[in-house]
Amino acid sequence: MNSANAITSQTSLYVKPSIFDLVAQDSMSELIQPAFKKVIYYLSLKNPEKYGWMSKWVDECFLGFNILIQRFCLTQCGASFSEFMYKLQRVPLQGNSSLQSARLPLKQEMLSLVCLTLIPHVRNKLDDYLQTQSETSQLTKVSVNLLVSCFDFI
């Protein structure tokens, strides 16, 4: 038995991803929203009568798009969109977990959906609000510290 066969015969069911896979999928998930915004702005410039309203509500449009994509990927593949692109999969921590069933339990699926979509949306909105308020210098030092501490909590 040669060494190549010995290495391939010792593979386990759960393959741990490398740090490079994790960093790459994280970077991809951060790039989806700016790309979506560019597409919306392009569409609103090309056809303002039909898509002009989308440029005003681009964050909410992305939230809806992100919820649809992430929900589909979580239910069908057991991974977020960017995890699916790098062939990563979420595995339930408890219960009967096998790689044959790609579906997470409903509670974990919904919690994952909230963590993938709603929390980043709220965080981006808070960041935009803090940026506009710091530019206009209307906030006092105490309220800035309060908002920053809430921002760090999320």
N, CA, C and O atoms as a GROMACS GRO file, in nm:
protein
  616
    1MET      N    1   0.085  -0.119   0.000
    1MET     CA    2   0.000   0.000   0.000
    1MET      C    3   0.089   0.124   0.000
    1MET      O    4   0.169   0.143   0.092
    2ASN      N    5   0.076   0.207  -0.102
    2ASN     CA    6   0.160   0.325  -0.107
    2ASN      C    7   0.104   0.436  -0.017
    2ASN      O    8  -0.010   0.428   0.029
    3SER      N    9   0.184   0.538   0.006
    3SER     CA   10   0.146   0.643   0.101
    3SER      C   11   0.030   0.729   0.051
    3SER      O   12  -0.045   0.782   0.133
    4ALA      N   13   0.014   0.743  -0.078
    4ALA     CA   14  -0.097   0.825  -0.130
    4ALA      C   15  -0.231   0.761  -0.097
    4ALA      O   16  -0.326   0.830  -0.061
    5ASN      N   17  -0.240   0.629  -0.110
    5ASN     CA   18  -0.364   0.560  -0.074
    5ASN      C   19  -0.390   0.565   0.075
    5ASN      O   20  -0.506   0.573   0.117
    6ALA      N   21  -0.288   0.560   0.154
    6ALA     CA   22  -0.304   0.565   0.299
    6ALA      C   23  -0.357   0.700   0.344
    6ALA      O   24  -0.438   0.708   0.436
    7ILE      N   25  -0.312   0.806   0.279
    7ILE     CA   26  -0.358   0.940   0.316
    7ILE      C   27  -0.504   0.960   0.277
    7ILE      O   28  -0.582   1.014   0.355
    8THR      N   29  -0.542   0.916   0.159
    8THR     CA   30  -0.680   0.937   0.115
    8THR      C   31  -0.777   0.845   0.188
    8THR      O   32  -0.895   0.878   0.197
    9SER      N   33  -0.731   0.732   0.239
    9SER     CA   34  -0.823   0.643   0.308
    9SER      C   35  -0.849   0.687   0.451
    9SER      O   36  -0.939   0.633   0.516
   10GLN      N   37  -0.775   0.784   0.502
   10GLN     CA   38  -0.792   0.828   0.640
   10GLN      C   39  -0.872   0.957   0.651
   10GLN      O   40  -0.866   1.023   0.754
   11THR      N   41  -0.945   0.994   0.550
   11THR     CA   42  -1.025   1.116   0.556
   11THR      C   43  -1.144   1.095   0.648
   11THR      O   44  -1.200   0.985   0.655
   12SER      N   45  -1.181   1.200   0.719
   12SER     CA   46  -1.295   1.190   0.810
   12SER      C   47  -1.419   1.249   0.745
   12SER      O   48  -1.412   1.309   0.638
   13LEU      N   49  -1.532   1.230   0.811
   13LEU     CA   50  -1.657   1.285   0.758
   13LEU      C   51  -1.659   1.437   0.767
   13LEU      O   52  -1.711   1.503   0.677
   14TYR      N   53  -1.604   1.493   0.872
   14TYR     CA   54  -1.606   1.637   0.893
   14TYR      C   55  -1.468   1.694   0.860
   14TYR      O   56  -1.372   1.674   0.934
   15VAL      N   57  -1.461   1.763   0.749
   15VAL     CA   58  -1.336   1.824   0.707
   15VAL      C   59  -1.334   1.965   0.762
   15VAL      O   60  -1.423   2.045   0.734
   16LYS      N   61  -1.232   1.996   0.839
   16LYS     CA   62  -1.221   2.130   0.895
   16LYS      C   63  -1.167   2.225   0.789
   16LYS      O   64  -1.069   2.193   0.721
   17PRO      N   65  -1.230   2.340   0.774
   17PRO     CA   66  -1.181   2.436   0.674
   17PRO      C   67  -1.052   2.502   0.722
   17PRO      O   68  -1.027   2.514   0.841
   18SER      N   69  -0.973   2.544   0.627
   18SER     CA   70  -0.850   2.614   0.661
   18SER      C   71  -0.882   2.759   0.695
   18SER      O   72  -0.991   2.808   0.665
   19ILE      N   73  -0.788   2.825   0.755
   19ILE     CA   74  -0.805   2.967   0.789
   19ILE      C   75  -0.821   3.050   0.663
   19ILE      O   76  -0.888   3.154   0.664
   20PHE      N   77  -0.760   3.006   0.554
   20PHE     CA   78  -0.770   3.079   0.428
   20PHE      C   79  -0.913   3.073   0.371
   20PHE      O   80  -0.962   3.171   0.316
   21ASP      N   81  -0.978   2.957   0.386
   21ASP     CA   82  -1.118   2.945   0.343
   21ASP      C   83  -1.207   3.038   0.424
   21ASP      O   84  -1.296   3.103   0.369
   22LEU      N   85  -1.185   3.042   0.554
   22LEU     CA   86  -1.268   3.126   0.641
   22LEU      C   87  -1.249   3.275   0.611
   22LEU      O   88  -1.347   3.350   0.608
   23VAL      N   89  -1.127   3.317   0.590
   23VAL     CA   90  -1.099   3.458   0.560
   23VAL      C   91  -1.156   3.494   0.423
   23VAL      O   92  -1.211   3.603   0.405
   24ALA      N   93  -1.143   3.404   0.328
   24ALA     CA   94  -1.194   3.432   0.193
   24ALA      C   95  -1.346   3.442   0.192
   24ALA      O   96  -1.400   3.531   0.127
   25GLN      N   97  -1.416   3.354   0.264
   25GLN     CA   98  -1.563   3.362   0.266
   25GLN      C   99  -1.608   3.485   0.342
   25GLN      O  100  -1.711   3.544   0.307
   26ASP      N  101  -1.535   3.525   0.445
   26ASP     CA  102  -1.570   3.646   0.518
   26ASP      C  103  -1.551   3.769   0.429
   26ASP      O  104  -1.633   3.861   0.431
   27SER      N  105  -1.443   3.772   0.354
   27SER     CA  106  -1.418   3.884   0.263
   27SER      C  107  -1.525   3.890   0.154
   27SER      O  108  -1.568   3.999   0.115
   28MET      N  109  -1.566   3.776   0.105
   28MET     CA  110  -1.670   3.774   0.001
   28MET      C  111  -1.802   3.827   0.055
   28MET      O  112  -1.871   3.901  -0.013
   29SER      N  113  -1.836   3.788   0.178
   29SER     CA  114  -1.963   3.834   0.234
   29SER      C  115  -1.964   3.985   0.256
   29SER      O  116  -2.071   4.047   0.252
   30GLU      N  117  -1.848   4.044   0.278
   30GLU     CA  118  -1.840   4.189   0.294
   30GLU      C  119  -1.848   4.264   0.161
   30GLU      O  120  -1.881   4.383   0.159
   31LEU      N  121  -1.820   4.196   0.052
   31LEU     CA  122  -1.819   4.261  -0.080
   31LEU      C  123  -1.952   4.254  -0.153
   31LEU      O  124  -1.969   4.319  -0.256
   32ILE      N  125  -2.045   4.176  -0.102
   32ILE     CA  126  -2.173   4.159  -0.172
   32ILE      C  127  -2.255   4.287  -0.169
   32ILE      O  128  -2.311   4.325  -0.271
   33GLN      N  129  -2.262   4.355  -0.055
   33GLN     CA  130  -2.344   4.476  -0.044
   33GLN      C  131  -2.292   4.590  -0.134
   33GLN      O  132  -2.373   4.650  -0.204
   34PRO      N  133  -2.162   4.622  -0.135
   34PRO     CA  134  -2.117   4.726  -0.227
   34PRO      C  135  -2.143   4.693  -0.374
   34PRO      O  136  -2.174   4.781  -0.453
   35ALA      N  137  -2.130   4.566  -0.411
   35ALA     CA  138  -2.159   4.527  -0.549
   35ALA      C  139  -2.307   4.545  -0.580
   35ALA      O  140  -2.342   4.591  -0.689
   36PHE      N  141  -2.394   4.509  -0.486
   36PHE     CA  142  -2.538   4.526  -0.503
   36PHE      C  143  -2.572   4.675  -0.518
   36PHE      O  144  -2.656   4.711  -0.602
   37LYS      N  145  -2.509   4.760  -0.439
   37LYS     CA  146  -2.534   4.905  -0.448
   37LYS      C  147  -2.494   4.959  -0.585
   37LYS      O  148  -2.564   5.042  -0.642
   38LYS      N  149  -2.380   4.912  -0.638
   38LYS     CA  150  -2.336   4.958  -0.770
   38LYS      C  151  -2.436   4.917  -0.878
   38LYS      O  152  -2.464   4.995  -0.969
   39VAL      N  153  -2.490   4.796  -0.868
   39VAL     CA  154  -2.588   4.750  -0.966
   39VAL      C  155  -2.715   4.835  -0.958
   39VAL      O  156  -2.771   4.874  -1.060
   40ILE      N  157  -2.760   4.864  -0.837
   40ILE     CA  158  -2.881   4.946  -0.818
   40ILE      C  159  -2.860   5.087  -0.872
   40ILE      O  160  -2.947   5.141  -0.941
   41TYR      N  161  -2.746   5.146  -0.842
   41TYR     CA  162  -2.719   5.281  -0.893
   41TYR      C  163  -2.709   5.282  -1.046
   41TYR      O  164  -2.754   5.377  -1.110
   42TYR      N  165  -2.651   5.178  -1.104
   42TYR     CA  166  -2.644   5.168  -1.249
   42TYR      C  167  -2.784   5.157  -1.309
   42TYR      O  168  -2.817   5.225  -1.407
   43LEU      N  169  -2.867   5.071  -1.249
   43LEU     CA  170  -3.004   5.055  -1.300
   43LEU      C  171  -3.083   5.184  -1.287
   43LEU      O  172  -3.161   5.219  -1.376
   44SER      N  173  -3.064   5.256  -1.177
   44SER     CA  174  -3.139   5.381  -1.159
   44SER      C  175  -3.090   5.491  -1.254
   44SER      O  176  -3.168   5.580  -1.288
   45LEU      N  177  -2.965   5.486  -1.295
   45LEU     CA  178  -2.916   5.582  -1.394
   45LEU      C  179  -2.965   5.548  -1.534
   45LEU      O  180  -2.996   5.638  -1.612
   46LYS      N  181  -2.972   5.420  -1.566
   46LYS     CA  182  -3.014   5.379  -1.699
   46LYS      C  183  -3.165   5.394  -1.721
   46LYS      O  184  -3.209   5.433  -1.829
   47ASN      N  185  -3.243   5.364  -1.618
   47ASN     CA  186  -3.387   5.371  -1.629
   47ASN      C  187  -3.446   5.428  -1.499
   47ASN      O  188  -3.495   5.353  -1.415
   48PRO      N  189  -3.439   5.562  -1.482
   48PRO     CA  190  -3.483   5.622  -1.355
   48PRO      C  191  -3.633   5.608  -1.329
   48PRO      O  192  -3.675   5.606  -1.213
   49GLU      N  193  -3.714   5.599  -1.434
   49GLU     CA  194  -3.858   5.586  -1.412
   49GLU      C  195  -3.893   5.452  -1.348
   49GLU      O  196  -3.983   5.443  -1.264
   50LYS      N  197  -3.821   5.350  -1.388
   50LYS     CA  198  -3.851   5.216  -1.339
   50LYS      C  199  -3.774   5.180  -1.211
   50LYS      O  200  -3.830   5.117  -1.122
   51TYR      N  201  -3.648   5.220  -1.203
   51TYR     CA  202  -3.562   5.178  -1.091
   51TYR      C  203  -3.515   5.294  -1.004
   51TYR      O  204  -3.433   5.273  -0.914
   52GLY      N  205  -3.563   5.414  -1.027
   52GLY     CA  206  -3.517   5.529  -0.951
   52GLY      C  207  -3.548   5.521  -0.803
   52GLY      O  208  -3.469   5.567  -0.720
   53TRP      N  209  -3.662   5.462  -0.768
   53TRP     CA  210  -3.699   5.450  -0.627
   53TRP      C  211  -3.604   5.358  -0.551
   53TRP      O  212  -3.590   5.370  -0.429
   54MET      N  213  -3.539   5.267  -0.623
   54MET     CA  214  -3.450   5.172  -0.556
   54MET      C  215  -3.323   5.239  -0.504
   54MET      O  216  -3.266   5.194  -0.405
   55SER      N  217  -3.280   5.346  -0.568
   55SER     CA  218  -3.159   5.414  -0.521
   55SER      C  219  -3.185   5.485  -0.388
   55SER      O  220  -3.093   5.504  -0.308
   56LYS      N  221  -3.311   5.525  -0.364
   56LYS     CA  222  -3.345   5.588  -0.236
   56LYS      C  223  -3.351   5.484  -0.124
   56LYS      O  224  -3.317   5.514  -0.010
   57TRP      N  225  -3.394   5.365  -0.157
   57TRP     CA  226  -3.411   5.259  -0.058
   57TRP      C  227  -3.312   5.144  -0.081
   57TRP      O  228  -3.348   5.027  -0.064
   58VAL      N  229  -3.190   5.176  -0.118
   58VAL     CA  230  -3.093   5.072  -0.155
   58VAL      C  231  -3.059   4.981  -0.037
   58VAL      O  232  -3.039   4.861  -0.057
   59ASP      N  233  -3.052   5.034   0.084
   59ASP     CA  234  -3.020   4.949   0.199
   59ASP      C  235  -3.132   4.850   0.228
   59ASP      O  236  -3.107   4.733   0.258
   60GLU      N  237  -3.256   4.896   0.218
   60GLU     CA  238  -3.370   4.808   0.243
   60GLU      C  239  -3.387   4.706   0.129
   60GLU      O  240  -3.426   4.592   0.153
   61CYS      N  241  -3.357   4.748   0.006
   61CYS     CA  242  -3.361   4.654  -0.106
   61CYS      C  243  -3.257   4.544  -0.086
   61CYS      O  244  -3.283   4.427  -0.110
   62PHE      N  245  -3.139   4.585  -0.041
   62PHE     CA  246  -3.035   4.485  -0.016
   62PHE      C  247  -3.076   4.392   0.099
   62PHE      O  248  -3.048   4.272   0.094
   63LEU      N  249  -3.140   4.446   0.200
   63LEU     CA  250  -3.186   4.362   0.310
   63LEU      C  251  -3.282   4.256   0.260
   63LEU      O  252  -3.270   4.139   0.296
   64GLY      N  253  -3.379   4.295   0.178
   64GLY     CA  254  -3.472   4.198   0.121
   64GLY      C  255  -3.403   4.096   0.033
   64GLY      O  256  -3.431   3.976   0.042
   65PHE      N  257  -3.313   4.142  -0.052
   65PHE     CA  258  -3.236   4.052  -0.139
   65PHE      C  259  -3.152   3.956  -0.056
   65PHE      O  260  -3.146   3.836  -0.084
   66ASN      N  261  -3.085   4.010   0.046
   66ASN     CA  262  -2.998   3.930   0.130
   66ASN      C  263  -3.078   3.824   0.207
   66ASN      O  264  -3.034   3.710   0.221
   67ILE      N  265  -3.195   3.862   0.258
   67ILE     CA  266  -3.280   3.766   0.329
   67ILE      C  267  -3.321   3.652   0.235
   67ILE      O  268  -3.316   3.535   0.273
   68LEU      N  269  -3.362   3.686   0.113
   68LEU     CA  270  -3.402   3.582   0.018
   68LEU      C  271  -3.287   3.487  -0.017
   68LEU      O  272  -3.304   3.365  -0.016
   69ILE      N  273  -3.172   3.542  -0.047
   69ILE     CA  274  -3.056   3.461  -0.086
   69ILE      C  275  -3.008   3.375   0.032
   69ILE      O  276  -2.984   3.256   0.016
   70GLN      N  277  -2.993   3.438   0.149
   70GLN     CA  278  -2.942   3.363   0.264
   70GLN      C  279  -3.040   3.255   0.308
   70GLN      O  280  -2.998   3.144   0.343
   71ARG      N  281  -3.170   3.285   0.305
   71ARG     CA  282  -3.270   3.185   0.343
   71ARG      C  283  -3.267   3.066   0.247
   71ARG      O  284  -3.272   2.951   0.290
   72PHE      N  285  -3.259   3.095   0.118
   72PHE     CA  286  -3.252   2.988   0.020
   72PHE      C  287  -3.128   2.900   0.043
   72PHE      O  288  -3.138   2.778   0.045
   73CYS      N  289  -3.013   2.964   0.061
   73CYS     CA  290  -2.890   2.888   0.080
   73CYS      C  291  -2.891   2.810   0.210
   73CYS      O  292  -2.842   2.697   0.216
   74LEU      N  293  -2.947   2.869   0.316
   74LEU     CA  294  -2.954   2.798   0.444
   74LEU      C  295  -3.044   2.676   0.436
   74LEU      O  296  -3.012   2.570   0.491
   75THR      N  297  -3.158   2.689   0.368
   75THR     CA  298  -3.251   2.576   0.361
   75THR      C  299  -3.204   2.469   0.263
   75THR      O  300  -3.222   2.350   0.290
   76GLN      N  301  -3.146   2.508   0.152
   76GLN     CA  302  -3.109   2.410   0.049
   76GLN      C  303  -2.969   2.352   0.068
   76GLN      O  304  -2.945   2.236   0.037
   77CYS      N  305  -2.876   2.434   0.120
   77CYS     CA  306  -2.737   2.392   0.124
   77CYS      C  307  -2.682   2.378   0.265
   77CYS      O  308  -2.577   2.315   0.285
   78GLY      N  309  -2.750   2.434   0.364
   78GLY     CA  310  -2.699   2.430   0.501
   78GLY      C  311  -2.582   2.523   0.522
   78GLY      O  312  -2.497   2.498   0.608
   79ALA      N  313  -2.575   2.631   0.445
   79ALA     CA  314  -2.466   2.726   0.455
   79ALA      C  315  -2.515   2.862   0.409
   79ALA      O  316  -2.616   2.873   0.339
   80SER      N  317  -2.442   2.967   0.448
   80SER     CA  318  -2.475   3.099   0.395
   80SER      C  319  -2.429   3.106   0.250
   80SER      O  320  -2.364   3.013   0.200
   81PHE      N  321  -2.463   3.215   0.182
   81PHE     CA  322  -2.427   3.228   0.040
   81PHE      C  323  -2.276   3.222   0.020
   81PHE      O  324  -2.228   3.147  -0.065
   82SER      N  325  -2.203   3.298   0.098
   82SER     CA  326  -2.057   3.299   0.081
   82SER      C  327  -1.994   3.169   0.129
   82SER      O  328  -1.893   3.126   0.073
   83GLU      N  329  -2.051   3.106   0.230
   83GLU     CA  330  -2.000   2.975   0.273
   83GLU      C  331  -2.023   2.870   0.164
   83GLU      O  332  -1.938   2.785   0.140
   84PHE      N  333  -2.137   2.878   0.100
   84PHE     CA  334  -2.168   2.785  -0.009
   84PHE      C  335  -2.069   2.799  -0.124
   84PHE      O  336  -2.029   2.700  -0.184
   85MET      N  337  -2.029   2.922  -0.155
   85MET     CA  338  -1.935   2.944  -0.264
   85MET      C  339  -1.798   2.882  -0.237
   85MET      O  340  -1.727   2.844  -0.330
   86TYR      N  341  -1.762   2.871  -0.110
   86TYR     CA  342  -1.635   2.809  -0.073
   86TYR      C  343  -1.653   2.666  -0.023
   86TYR      O  344  -1.563   2.609   0.040
   87LYS      N  345  -1.769   2.608  -0.050
   87LYS     CA  346  -1.802   2.469  -0.016
   87LYS      C  347  -1.789   2.442   0.134
   87LYS      O  348  -1.745   2.334   0.174
   88LEU      N  349  -1.828   2.539   0.215
   88LEU     CA  350  -1.835   2.521   0.359
   88LEU      C  351  -1.979   2.488   0.395
   88LEU      O  352  -2.071   2.521   0.321
   89GLN      N  353  -1.998   2.424   0.510
   89GLN     CA  354  -2.133   2.385   0.550
   89GLN      C  355  -2.147   2.401   0.700
   89GLN      O  356  -2.054   2.375   0.776
   90ARG      N  357  -2.265   2.446   0.742
   90ARG     CA  358  -2.295   2.457   0.884
   90ARG      C  359  -2.348   2.324   0.934
   90ARG      O  360  -2.435   2.263   0.871
   91VAL      N  361  -2.295   2.279   1.045
   91VAL     CA  362  -2.333   2.150   1.100
   91VAL      C  363  -2.396   2.176   1.237
   91VAL      O  364  -2.340   2.250   1.317
   92PRO      N  365  -2.513   2.116   1.264
   92PRO     CA  366  -2.575   2.134   1.395
   92PRO      C  367  -2.486   2.079   1.506
   92PRO      O  368  -2.420   1.976   1.490
   93LEU      N  369  -2.485   2.149   1.618
   93LEU     CA  370  -2.401   2.106   1.729
   93LEU      C  371  -2.460   1.989   1.806
   93LEU      O  372  -2.387   1.910   1.864
   94GLN      N  373  -2.592   1.978   1.807
   94GLN     CA  374  -2.657   1.873   1.884
   94GLN      C  375  -2.753   1.796   1.795
   94GLN      O  376  -2.789   1.842   1.687
   95GLY      N  377  -2.792   1.680   1.842
   95GLY     CA  378  -2.891   1.601   1.769
   95GLY      C  379  -2.828   1.513   1.664
   95GLY      O  380  -2.707   1.493   1.662
   96ASN      N  381  -2.912   1.461   1.578
   96ASN     CA  382  -2.865   1.375   1.470
   96ASN      C  383  -2.809   1.461   1.359
   96ASN      O  384  -2.883   1.519   1.280
   97SER      N  385  -2.679   1.468   1.354
   97SER     CA  386  -2.616   1.548   1.250
   97SER      C  387  -2.541   1.456   1.154
   97SER      O  388  -2.450   1.384   1.194
   98SER      N  389  -2.581   1.461   1.033
   98SER     CA  390  -2.509   1.386   0.930
   98SER      C  391  -2.492   1.477   0.810
   98SER      O  392  -2.572   1.568   0.788
   99LEU      N  393  -2.391   1.451   0.735
   99LEU     CA  394  -2.367   1.534   0.618
   99LEU      C  395  -2.469   1.505   0.508
   99LEU      O  396  -2.478   1.581   0.412
  100GLN      N  397  -2.544   1.397   0.521
  100GLN     CA  398  -2.645   1.365   0.421
  100GLN      C  399  -2.758   1.467   0.423
  100GLN      O  400  -2.807   1.507   0.318
  101SER      N  401  -2.799   1.509   0.543
  101SER     CA  402  -2.907   1.608   0.552
  101SER      C  403  -2.842   1.745   0.565
  101SER      O  404  -2.780   1.775   0.667
  102ALA      N  405  -2.857   1.827   0.463
  102ALA     CA  406  -2.793   1.957   0.461
  102ALA      C  407  -2.873   2.061   0.540
  102ALA      O  408  -2.831   2.176   0.550
  103ARG      N  409  -2.985   2.022   0.596
  103ARG     CA  410  -3.073   2.117   0.661
  103ARG      C  411  -3.041   2.131   0.809
  103ARG      O  412  -3.025   2.032   0.881
  104LEU      N  413  -3.032   2.255   0.853
  104LEU     CA  414  -3.016   2.285   0.995
  104LEU      C  415  -3.152   2.277   1.062
  104LEU      O  416  -3.255   2.288   0.994
  105PRO      N  417  -3.156   2.258   1.194
  105PRO     CA  418  -3.285   2.271   1.264
  105PRO      C  419  -3.341   2.412   1.244
  105PRO      O  420  -3.265   2.507   1.227
  106LEU      N  421  -3.472   2.425   1.248
  106LEU     CA  422  -3.538   2.552   1.215
  106LEU      C  423  -3.492   2.665   1.307
  106LEU      O  424  -3.472   2.778   1.261
  107LYS      N  425  -3.475   2.638   1.435
  107LYS     CA  426  -3.431   2.742   1.528
  107LYS      C  427  -3.291   2.793   1.493
  107LYS      O  428  -3.268   2.914   1.492
  108GLN      N  429  -3.199   2.702   1.463
  108GLN     CA  430  -3.064   2.744   1.425
  108GLN      C  431  -3.063   2.814   1.289
  108GLN      O  432  -2.984   2.905   1.266
  109GLU      N  433  -3.152   2.770   1.201
  109GLU     CA  434  -3.163   2.833   1.070
  109GLU      C  435  -3.210   2.978   1.083
  109GLU      O  436  -3.154   3.068   1.019
  110MET      N  437  -3.312   3.001   1.164
  110MET     CA  438  -3.363   3.137   1.184
  110MET      C  439  -3.262   3.225   1.257
  110MET      O  440  -3.246   3.343   1.223
  111LEU      N  441  -3.193   3.169   1.355
  111LEU     CA  442  -3.090   3.246   1.426
  111LEU      C  443  -2.976   3.282   1.331
  111LEU      O  444  -2.922   3.392   1.337
  112SER      N  445  -2.939   3.189   1.245
  112SER     CA  446  -2.835   3.216   1.145
  112SER      C  447  -2.881   3.325   1.048
  112SER      O  448  -2.802   3.412   1.010
  113LEU      N  449  -3.007   3.319   1.009
  113LEU     CA  450  -3.061   3.419   0.917
  113LEU      C  451  -3.059   3.558   0.979
  113LEU      O  452  -3.025   3.656   0.912
  114VAL      N  453  -3.096   3.568   1.107
  114VAL     CA  454  -3.092   3.697   1.177
  114VAL      C  455  -2.948   3.747   1.186
  114VAL      O  456  -2.922   3.865   1.164
  115CYS      N  457  -2.856   3.658   1.220
  115CYS     CA  458  -2.715   3.699   1.234
  115CYS      C  459  -2.653   3.736   1.100
  115CYS      O  460  -2.562   3.820   1.095
  116LEU      N  461  -2.700   3.676   0.992
  116LEU     CA  462  -2.643   3.705   0.861
  116LEU      C  463  -2.704   3.829   0.796
  116LEU      O  464  -2.640   3.892   0.712
  117THR      N  465  -2.827   3.864   0.832
  117THR     CA  466  -2.896   3.972   0.761
  117THR      C  467  -2.933   4.091   0.849
  117THR      O  468  -2.890   4.203   0.821
  118LEU      N  469  -3.009   4.068   0.952
  118LEU     CA  470  -3.063   4.180   1.030
  118LEU      C  471  -2.958   4.251   1.114
  118LEU      O  472  -2.956   4.374   1.119
  119ILE      N  473  -2.872   4.176   1.180
  119ILE     CA  474  -2.771   4.240   1.265
  119ILE      C  475  -2.674   4.325   1.183
  119ILE      O  476  -2.647   4.439   1.223
  120PRO      N  477  -2.621   4.276   1.069
  120PRO     CA  478  -2.537   4.366   0.988
  120PRO      C  479  -2.612   4.488   0.934
  120PRO      O  480  -2.554   4.595   0.922
  121HIS      N  481  -2.742   4.472   0.902
  121HIS     CA  482  -2.822   4.586   0.854
  121HIS      C  483  -2.835   4.692   0.963
  121HIS      O  484  -2.816   4.811   0.936
  122VAL      N  485  -2.866   4.651   1.084
  122VAL     CA  486  -2.879   4.746   1.195
  122VAL      C  487  -2.744   4.811   1.225
  122VAL      O  488  -2.737   4.930   1.252
  123ARG      N  489  -2.639   4.732   1.219
  123ARG     CA  490  -2.506   4.786   1.244
  123ARG      C  491  -2.467   4.890   1.138
  123ARG      O  492  -2.411   4.994   1.172
  124ASN      N  493  -2.497   4.863   1.011
  124ASN     CA  494  -2.469   4.959   0.905
  124ASN      C  495  -2.550   5.087   0.921
  124ASN      O  496  -2.499   5.196   0.899
  125LYS      N  497  -2.677   5.073   0.961
  125LYS     CA  498  -2.761   5.190   0.984
  125LYS      C  499  -2.707   5.274   1.099
  125LYS      O  500  -2.704   5.397   1.090
  126LEU      N  501  -2.665   5.208   1.208
  126LEU     CA  502  -2.607   5.282   1.320
  126LEU      C  503  -2.477   5.350   1.279
  126LEU      O  504  -2.451   5.463   1.321
  127ASP      N  505  -2.397   5.284   1.200
  127ASP     CA  506  -2.272   5.343   1.153
  127ASP      C  507  -2.298   5.465   1.066
  127ASP      O  508  -2.232   5.567   1.082
  128ASP      N  509  -2.396   5.455   0.975
  128ASP     CA  510  -2.432   5.570   0.891
  128ASP      C  511  -2.484   5.685   0.975
  128ASP      O  512  -2.451   5.801   0.950
  129TYR      N  513  -2.566   5.653   1.074
  129TYR     CA  514  -2.621   5.757   1.162
  129TYR      C  515  -2.510   5.827   1.240
  129TYR      O  516  -2.509   5.950   1.249
  130LEU      N  517  -2.418   5.750   1.296
  130LEU     CA  518  -2.307   5.810   1.370
  130LEU      C  519  -2.218   5.895   1.281
  130LEU      O  520  -2.168   6.000   1.322
  131GLN      N  521  -2.199   5.850   1.159
  131GLN     CA  522  -2.116   5.926   1.066
  131GLN      C  523  -2.182   6.059   1.029
  131GLN      O  524  -2.115   6.162   1.027
  132THR      N  525  -2.311   6.058   1.000
  132THR     CA  526  -2.378   6.183   0.964
  132THR      C  527  -2.388   6.277   1.083
  132THR      O  528  -2.378   6.398   1.067
  133GLN      N  529  -2.408   6.222   1.201
  133GLN     CA  530  -2.418   6.307   1.319
  133GLN      C  531  -2.282   6.365   1.358
  133GLN      O  532  -2.275   6.478   1.406
  134SER      N  533  -2.175   6.290   1.339
  134SER     CA  534  -2.043   6.344   1.371
  134SER      C  535  -2.003   6.451   1.270
  134SER      O  536  -1.929   6.543   1.304
  135GLU      N  537  -2.052   6.439   1.146
  135GLU     CA  538  -2.022   6.542   1.047
  135GLU      C  539  -2.095   6.672   1.078
  135GLU      O  540  -2.041   6.780   1.055
  136THR      N  541  -2.216   6.663   1.130
  136THR     CA  542  -2.291   6.784   1.162
  136THR      C  543  -2.263   6.834   1.303
  136THR      O  544  -2.306   6.944   1.340
  137SER      N  545  -2.191   6.755   1.383
  137SER     CA  546  -2.150   6.794   1.519
  137SER      C  547  -2.266   6.836   1.607
  137SER      O  548  -2.253   6.930   1.685
  138GLN      N  549  -2.380   6.768   1.595
  138GLN     CA  550  -2.495   6.802   1.676
  138GLN      C  551  -2.505   6.715   1.802
  138GLN      O  552  -2.586   6.744   1.890
  139LEU      N  553  -2.426   6.609   1.810
  139LEU     CA  554  -2.433   6.521   1.925
  139LEU      C  555  -2.338   6.569   2.035
  139LEU      O  556  -2.229   6.620   2.007
  140THR      N  557  -2.379   6.552   2.156
  140THR     CA  558  -2.290   6.583   2.267
  140THR      C  559  -2.196   6.466   2.291
  140THR      O  560  -2.217   6.358   2.237
  141LYS      N  561  -2.095   6.487   2.369
  141LYS     CA  562  -1.996   6.383   2.396
  141LYS      C  563  -2.058   6.263   2.466
  141LYS      O  564  -2.020   6.149   2.439
  142VAL      N  565  -2.154   6.288   2.555
  142VAL     CA  566  -2.217   6.178   2.630
  142VAL      C  567  -2.300   6.091   2.537
  142VAL      O  568  -2.295   5.968   2.545
  143SER      N  569  -2.377   6.153   2.449
  143SER     CA  570  -2.461   6.073   2.360
  143SER      C  571  -2.377   5.997   2.258
  143SER      O  572  -2.416   5.888   2.216
  144VAL      N  573  -2.264   6.053   2.216
  144VAL     CA  574  -2.175   5.981   2.126
  144VAL      C  575  -2.119   5.857   2.194
  144VAL      O  576  -2.115   5.749   2.135
  145ASN      N  577  -2.077   5.873   2.320
  145ASN     CA  578  -2.023   5.758   2.394
  145ASN      C  579  -2.130   5.651   2.413
  145ASN      O  580  -2.100   5.532   2.405
  146LEU      N  581  -2.254   5.692   2.439
  146LEU     CA  582  -2.363   5.597   2.456
  146LEU      C  583  -2.390   5.521   2.326
  146LEU      O  584  -2.405   5.399   2.328
  147LEU      N  585  -2.395   5.592   2.214
  147LEU     CA  586  -2.419   5.526   2.087
  147LEU      C  587  -2.304   5.434   2.047
  147LEU      O  588  -2.327   5.327   1.991
  148VAL      N  589  -2.181   5.476   2.075
  148VAL     CA  590  -2.066   5.393   2.042
  148VAL      C  591  -2.066   5.265   2.125
  148VAL      O  592  -2.033   5.158   2.074
  149SER      N  593  -2.104   5.275   2.252
  149SER     CA  594  -2.109   5.155   2.335
  149SER      C  595  -2.220   5.061   2.287
  149SER      O  596  -2.201   4.939   2.289
  150CYS      N  597  -2.334   5.115   2.243
  150CYS     CA  598  -2.439   5.030   2.185
  150CYS      C  599  -2.393   4.968   2.055
  150CYS      O  600  -2.423   4.852   2.027
  151PHE      N  601  -2.320   5.047   1.975
  151PHE     CA  602  -2.268   5.000   1.847
  151PHE      C  603  -2.170   4.885   1.868
  151PHE      O  604  -2.172   4.786   1.794
  152ASP      N  605  -2.084   4.896   1.968
  152ASP     CA  606  -1.987   4.790   1.996
  152ASP      C  607  -2.056   4.665   2.048
  152ASP      O  608  -2.008   4.554   2.026
  153PHE      N  609  -2.169   4.682   2.116
  153PHE     CA  610  -2.244   4.567   2.168
  153PHE      C  611  -2.301   4.484   2.054
  153PHE      O  612  -2.303   4.361   2.061
  154ILE      N  613  -2.348   4.552   1.950
  154ILE     CA  614  -2.408   4.483   1.834
  154ILE      C  615  -2.297   4.428   1.750
  154ILE      O  616  -2.322   4.365   1.647
   0.00000   0.00000   0.00000
